[in-house]
Amino acid sequence: MKSFASLVLAAAAVTLSVPASAQFAKPEDAIKYRQSALTVMATHFGRVGAMANGRVPFDAKALADNANIAEEMSKLPWAAFVDGSDKGTTRAKAEIWSDNAKFKAAAEKMQAEIVKLNAAAKAGNLDALKVAFGPAAASCKACHDNFRKD
């Protein structure tokens, strides 16, 4: 798990150091990148949620590991919402580009809530996790409701 987290962090550092327009040769590359980042984030967020909701036994180490990966992944997909990547195999709504300020604000809110969730996870306290999980999940849902096709 630690090597995976290190790989994710290294990929994030490389990705964030290059301008978005230079990262993707084709719009399809941007779509694939953001979908992959969001899938990994959702997987680890789901593992945290399973503990917060009592569907799996509480494991402080697993919780901290998964919340940390979710936080790191929450930083990645946004650079891949580039011009031209609104077409193709994507569930992204046109509002991402037509109301980009609202989309950016939603992304920033989600990231802030994930940071709080990760802090609660690092504390290893199930009650703190439950408090932080609700707003984090709501911020994800709000973005899906407004910016993702079903």
Secondary structure, DSSP 8 states (H G I E B T S, - for coil): -HHHHHHHHHHHHHHHTS-HHHH-SSHHHHHHHHHHHHHHHHHHHHHHHHHHTTSS---HHHHHHHHHHHHHHTTSGGGG--TTTTSSS--B-THHHHTHHHHHHHHHHHHHHHHHHHHHHHHT-HHHHHHHHHHHHHHHHHHHHHHB--
